[in-house]
């Protein structure tokens, strides 16, 4: 006689199924919850209870229990039911006082509440700092942690400016060299007091924590979009005079028959009256400024990331001159195998590309090559 099918039929919609699969994949999910989610997923595939129990290494009773609880209560029913336990030592009034203290401004001269300070602020309760910590953890309240956020209005002007930058990247005007310019300031020249020990099988590389500071270096970089090559120059000051001097040298090393289109942000040295006057006096140079809070549109930022990973993060620099020389050497080596950066579109870039397709012509202009010797001559 055929065995009767379970009466607790499990039918999952796409959203519930995705939530259960996320529980199974998440490393932090409790193992008991993961097994219950797997029971439900297999039940959705019409597996019989005995087969599910054998596959998951549990009893048939366990499978029946969680199928029934899910069928009646959904995903919330897979969690353990509240247990009475021993009575709370500190009632709701104390907990509310802890929350009120942790979410208020700390005392003058202090920037953040500590567990000890919160306990001392509630003298009549007799609560300990460790108990304050447990209560805050149970409420997922962490006054010592901060998450940054950006208050930027999602207006059409932002996307129009972003589209203008994307349009230059995707459809550069004929006979034009597109250059991205940006500065990286405050690079520390420092070295470890004792040399790093190299890695070996079974042991990571070892680095002594003490280091010696030798000052800081700032650089300005210009990246040629069509080739990916870059030219860098150390700067003593980040002002209009320094920046226009860099633009002058860049202008001198690029074929005078070509136009130059600059992509850069609205920093003070790039948008000052002196810089705008200098650019106006050089008609072959035009500028497209990236919108505010859109550094991800300037490709020079990508090269700075490459510089940080390849040199600055683990480099040893005995002086500012040593740091500047090593940055120049890194740029020279980089240019020997440089390639244009490949675009990968997310929602923002795809939207900007859509706007750009309506803002300019449809024919992609061929990029004008700029020789590495010309670029390096400005270094």
C-alpha positions as CSV (number, residue, x, y, z in Angstrom):
1,X,0.0,0.0,0.0
2,X,1.4,3.4,-1.0
3,X,2.4,5.7,1.8
4,X,0.2,8.8,2.3
5,X,1.8,12.1,1.3
6,X,2.3,14.7,4.0
7,X,-0.7,16.9,4.6
8,X,1.6,19.9,5.3
9,X,2.1,20.9,1.7
10,X,4.9,23.4,1.2
11,X,4.5,25.8,-1.7
12,X,7.0,28.7,-2.0
13,X,6.8,31.9,-3.9
14,X,9.9,33.4,-5.4
15,X,10.4,35.8,-2.5
16,X,10.0,33.3,0.2
17,X,12.3,30.9,-1.6
18,X,15.0,33.5,-2.0
19,X,14.8,34.4,1.7
20,X,15.2,30.7,2.7
21,X,18.1,30.2,0.3
22,X,19.7,33.4,1.8
23,X,19.4,31.8,5.3
24,X,21.2,28.7,4.0
25,X,24.0,30.6,2.3
26,X,24.6,33.1,5.1
27,X,27.7,32.0,7.2
28,X,26.3,33.7,10.3
29,X,23.0,31.8,10.3
30,X,22.5,29.4,13.2
31,X,22.9,25.8,12.1
32,X,19.5,24.8,13.6
33,X,17.8,27.5,11.5
34,X,19.8,26.4,8.4
35,X,18.6,22.9,8.8
36,X,15.0,24.0,9.2
37,X,15.2,26.2,6.0
38,X,16.6,23.2,4.1
39,X,13.7,21.0,5.3
40,X,11.3,23.6,3.9
41,X,13.2,23.9,0.6
42,X,13.3,20.1,0.1
43,X,9.6,19.9,1.0
44,X,8.9,22.5,-1.6
45,X,10.6,20.1,-4.1
46,X,8.0,17.4,-3.1
47,X,10.5,15.2,-1.2
48,X,8.9,12.8,1.2
49,X,9.6,13.2,4.9
50,X,11.7,10.1,5.2
51,X,14.0,11.1,2.3
52,X,14.5,14.6,3.8
53,X,15.3,13.1,7.2
54,X,17.9,10.8,5.6
55,X,19.5,13.6,3.6
56,X,19.8,16.0,6.5
57,X,20.7,13.4,9.2
58,X,17.7,14.1,11.4
59,X,14.5,12.2,12.5
60,X,11.3,12.1,10.6
61,X,9.6,13.7,13.6
62,X,11.8,16.7,13.2
63,X,10.9,17.0,9.5
64,X,7.2,16.7,10.3
65,X,7.4,19.3,13.1
66,X,9.1,22.0,11.0
67,X,7.0,21.4,7.9
68,X,3.9,21.8,10.0
69,X,5.2,25.0,11.7
70,X,6.2,26.5,8.4
71,X,2.9,25.7,6.8
72,X,1.1,27.4,9.6
73,X,3.4,30.3,10.4
74,X,5.8,31.0,7.5
75,X,9.4,31.9,7.9
76,X,9.0,33.5,11.4
77,X,7.8,30.1,12.7
78,X,11.2,28.6,11.9
79,X,12.8,30.5,14.8
80,X,12.8,29.1,18.4
81,X,9.8,30.2,20.4
82,X,10.5,32.5,23.4
83,X,11.3,30.7,26.6
84,X,10.5,32.1,30.0
85,X,13.9,31.6,31.6
86,X,14.6,33.3,34.9
87,X,12.9,36.6,35.6
88,X,14.7,39.7,34.4
89,X,16.9,41.4,37.0
90,X,16.5,44.8,35.4
91,X,13.1,45.6,34.2
92,X,11.8,47.8,31.4
93,X,12.5,51.1,33.3
94,X,16.2,50.4,33.6
95,X,16.4,49.3,30.0
96,X,14.7,52.4,28.8
97,X,17.1,54.5,30.9
98,X,20.1,52.7,29.3
99,X,18.7,53.4,25.8
100,X,18.0,57.0,26.7
101,X,21.5,57.5,28.0
102,X,23.2,55.7,25.1
103,X,21.3,57.7,22.5
104,X,21.9,61.1,24.2
105,X,24.8,63.4,23.8
106,X,27.8,62.3,26.0
107,X,29.1,64.6,28.8
108,X,31.2,67.6,27.9
109,X,34.8,66.7,27.0
110,X,33.8,63.1,25.9
111,X,32.9,62.0,22.4
112,X,31.2,58.7,23.0
113,X,29.5,56.8,25.8
114,X,31.2,53.8,27.2
115,X,29.5,50.9,29.1
116,X,31.2,52.1,32.4
117,X,30.0,55.7,31.9
118,X,26.4,54.6,31.2
119,X,26.4,52.4,34.4
120,X,27.8,55.3,36.4
121,X,25.1,57.6,35.0
122,X,22.5,55.2,36.5
123,X,23.6,55.1,40.2
124,X,20.3,54.0,41.6
125,X,20.1,50.8,39.6
126,X,23.3,49.1,40.7
127,X,23.9,47.8,37.2
128,X,27.4,46.8,36.1
129,X,29.1,47.9,32.9
130,X,29.1,44.3,31.6
131,X,25.4,44.1,32.1
132,X,25.0,47.4,30.2
133,X,26.9,45.9,27.4
134,X,24.7,42.8,27.3
135,X,21.5,44.8,27.3
136,X,22.8,47.1,24.5
137,X,24.0,44.0,22.5
138,X,20.5,42.5,22.8
139,X,19.0,45.7,21.5
140,X,21.5,45.9,18.7
141,X,22.5,49.4,19.9
142,X,26.2,50.3,19.6
143,X,26.9,53.9,20.6
144,X,30.6,53.4,19.9
145,X,30.1,52.6,16.2
146,X,29.5,55.2,13.5
147,X,28.4,54.6,9.9
148,X,29.0,57.4,7.4
149,X,26.3,58.6,5.0
150,X,26.1,61.2,2.2
151,X,23.4,63.7,1.9
152,X,23.1,64.2,-1.8
153,X,19.9,65.1,-3.6
154,X,19.1,62.9,-6.5
155,X,18.4,65.7,-9.0
156,X,18.5,65.8,-12.7
157,X,21.4,68.3,-12.8
158,X,23.6,65.7,-11.2
159,X,22.8,63.1,-13.8
160,X,23.1,65.6,-16.6
161,X,26.7,66.4,-15.4
162,X,27.5,62.7,-15.0
163,X,26.1,62.1,-18.5
164,X,28.4,64.8,-19.9
165,X,31.4,63.1,-18.4
166,X,30.3,59.6,-19.7
167,X,29.7,61.0,-23.1
168,X,33.2,62.3,-23.4
169,X,34.6,58.9,-22.3
170,X,32.4,57.0,-24.8
171,X,32.4,59.4,-27.7
172,X,35.5,61.6,-27.6
173,X,35.4,64.4,-30.2
174,X,37.7,63.7,-33.3
175,X,41.2,65.0,-33.0
176,X,40.9,65.3,-29.2
177,X,43.0,63.9,-26.4
178,X,40.9,63.2,-23.3
179,X,42.9,63.6,-20.0
180,X,41.7,63.0,-16.4
181,X,43.4,65.0,-13.8
182,X,43.4,64.8,-10.0
183,X,45.6,65.2,-7.0
184,X,46.6,62.9,-4.2
185,X,47.7,64.7,-1.1
186,X,49.3,63.8,2.2
187,X,51.0,60.6,1.1
188,X,53.2,59.6,4.1
189,X,56.9,58.9,3.7
190,X,57.5,56.3,6.4
191,X,59.5,53.2,6.9
192,X,59.6,50.4,9.5
193,X,62.3,50.5,12.2
194,X,63.1,46.8,11.5
195,X,62.9,45.0,8.2
196,X,59.9,42.9,7.3
197,X,60.4,39.1,7.6
198,X,59.3,37.4,4.4
199,X,56.6,34.7,4.4
200,X,57.4,31.0,4.4
201,X,55.4,27.8,4.3
202,X,53.0,27.8,7.3
203,X,53.8,31.4,8.3
204,X,52.6,34.8,7.1
205,X,55.0,37.6,6.4
206,X,55.8,39.5,9.6
207,X,56.0,43.3,9.9
208,X,57.2,45.2,13.0
209,X,54.7,47.8,14.1
210,X,57.0,50.7,14.8
211,X,57.8,53.1,12.0
212,X,59.6,56.4,11.4
213,X,57.8,59.3,9.7
214,X,59.6,61.3,7.1
215,X,57.0,63.9,6.1
216,X,54.4,63.8,3.4
217,X,54.3,64.1,-0.4
218,X,51.5,65.3,-2.7
219,X,51.2,64.5,-6.4
220,X,49.1,65.6,-9.3
221,X,48.4,63.0,-12.0
222,X,47.1,63.1,-15.6
223,X,45.7,60.0,-17.1
224,X,45.2,59.6,-20.9
225,X,41.9,57.9,-21.3
226,X,42.5,56.3,-24.7
227,X,45.8,54.6,-23.6
228,X,45.6,54.3,-19.8
229,X,49.0,55.9,-19.5
230,X,49.6,58.4,-16.7
231,X,52.0,61.2,-15.9
232,X,52.6,62.3,-12.3
233,X,54.4,65.2,-10.7
234,X,55.1,66.0,-7.0
235,X,53.7,69.3,-5.9
236,X,54.7,71.5,-2.9
237,X,51.4,73.4,-2.8
238,X,47.9,72.5,-4.1
239,X,47.0,75.9,-5.5
240,X,46.2,77.6,-8.8
241,X,49.8,78.5,-9.6
242,X,51.0,74.9,-9.2
243,X,48.0,73.5,-11.1
244,X,48.3,75.9,-14.1
245,X,52.1,75.2,-14.2
246,X,51.2,71.5,-14.5
247,X,48.7,72.3,-17.3
248,X,51.3,74.3,-19.1
249,X,53.8,71.5,-19.1
250,X,51.0,69.1,-20.2
251,X,50.1,71.5,-23.0
252,X,53.7,71.6,-24.2
253,X,54.2,67.9,-24.5
254,X,51.0,67.2,-26.5
255,X,50.9,67.5,-30.3
256,X,49.7,71.1,-31.0
257,X,47.5,69.9,-33.8
258,X,45.3,68.1,-31.2
259,X,42.7,69.5,-28.9
260,X,42.8,68.7,-25.2
261,X,39.7,67.9,-23.2
262,X,40.2,67.7,-19.4
263,X,38.0,65.8,-16.9
264,X,38.4,67.0,-13.4
265,X,36.6,67.9,-10.2
266,X,35.6,71.3,-8.8
267,X,38.5,71.6,-6.3
268,X,39.7,75.1,-5.5
269,X,42.9,74.8,-7.6
270,X,40.9,73.6,-10.6
271,X,38.0,76.0,-10.5
272,X,39.7,79.2,-9.2
273,X,39.5,82.4,-11.2
274,X,43.2,82.2,-12.1
275,X,42.8,78.6,-13.5
276,X,39.7,79.5,-15.5
277,X,41.5,82.5,-16.9
278,X,44.5,80.3,-17.9
279,X,42.2,77.8,-19.6
280,X,40.4,80.6,-21.4
281,X,43.7,81.8,-22.8
282,X,44.4,78.4,-24.3
283,X,41.5,77.8,-26.8
284,X,42.4,74.2,-27.6
285,X,41.8,73.2,-24.0
286,X,38.2,72.5,-22.8
287,X,37.0,71.2,-19.5
288,X,34.2,69.0,-18.2
289,X,33.8,69.1,-14.5
290,X,32.6,66.0,-12.6
291,X,29.5,66.7,-10.4
292,X,29.9,67.1,-6.7
293,X,30.3,63.7,-4.8
294,X,31.1,61.9,-8.0
295,X,34.8,61.1,-7.7
296,X,34.1,57.7,-9.2
297,X,33.7,59.4,-12.6
298,X,37.3,60.6,-12.7
299,X,39.5,57.8,-14.0
300,X,42.5,59.3,-12.4
301,X,41.0,58.0,-9.1
302,X,41.4,54.5,-10.5
303,X,45.1,54.9,-11.0
304,X,45.5,56.3,-7.5
305,X,43.9,53.0,-6.3
306,X,46.4,51.1,-8.4
307,X,49.2,53.1,-6.9
308,X,48.0,52.5,-3.4
309,X,47.7,48.8,-3.8
310,X,51.0,48.4,-5.8
311,X,53.3,50.7,-3.9
312,X,52.0,52.8,-1.1
313,X,50.3,50.3,1.1
314,X,53.4,48.2,1.8
315,X,56.2,50.4,0.6
316,X,59.2,51.6,2.7
317,X,60.1,55.3,2.1
318,X,63.1,56.8,4.0
319,X,62.4,60.4,3.0
320,X,60.1,62.5,0.9
321,X,62.6,62.5,-2.0
322,X,62.7,58.7,-1.8
323,X,58.9,58.5,-1.9
324,X,58.6,60.9,-4.8
325,X,61.2,59.0,-6.8
326,X,59.5,55.6,-6.2
327,X,56.1,57.0,-7.3
328,X,57.8,58.3,-10.5
329,X,59.4,54.9,-11.1
330,X,56.1,53.1,-10.5
331,X,54.4,55.4,-13.0
332,X,57.2,54.7,-15.6
333,X,56.8,50.9,-15.1
334,X,53.1,51.1,-15.2
335,X,53.1,53.0,-18.5
336,X,55.1,50.2,-20.2
337,X,52.1,47.9,-20.1
338,X,49.3,50.4,-19.6
339,X,45.9,49.7,-21.1
340,X,42.7,51.7,-21.1
341,X,40.4,51.0,-18.2
342,X,37.3,48.9,-19.2
343,X,34.0,50.2,-18.1
344,X,31.7,48.0,-16.0
345,X,28.2,49.4,-15.7
346,X,26.1,49.6,-12.6
347,X,22.7,51.3,-12.3
348,X,24.2,54.8,-12.0
349,X,26.7,54.4,-14.9
350,X,24.0,52.7,-17.0
351,X,21.6,55.6,-16.4
352,X,24.4,58.1,-17.2
353,X,25.2,56.2,-20.4
354,X,21.5,56.3,-21.4
355,X,21.5,60.1,-20.9
356,X,24.7,60.4,-22.8
357,X,23.3,58.5,-25.8
358,X,20.7,61.3,-26.1
359,X,23.1,64.1,-25.5
360,X,25.6,63.4,-28.3
361,X,26.0,61.8,-31.7
362,X,25.8,58.1,-32.2
363,X,29.1,57.6,-34.1
364,X,32.0,56.7,-31.8
365,X,35.1,58.7,-32.6
366,X,38.4,56.9,-32.7
367,X,40.7,57.9,-29.8
368,X,43.8,59.8,-30.7
369,X,46.9,58.1,-29.5
370,X,49.4,59.9,-27.3
371,X,52.9,58.5,-27.2
372,X,54.4,57.4,-24.0
373,X,57.5,59.4,-24.7
374,X,55.4,62.6,-24.9
375,X,53.7,61.7,-21.6
376,X,56.9,60.9,-19.8
377,X,58.6,64.0,-21.1
378,X,56.4,66.0,-18.7
379,X,57.5,64.0,-15.7
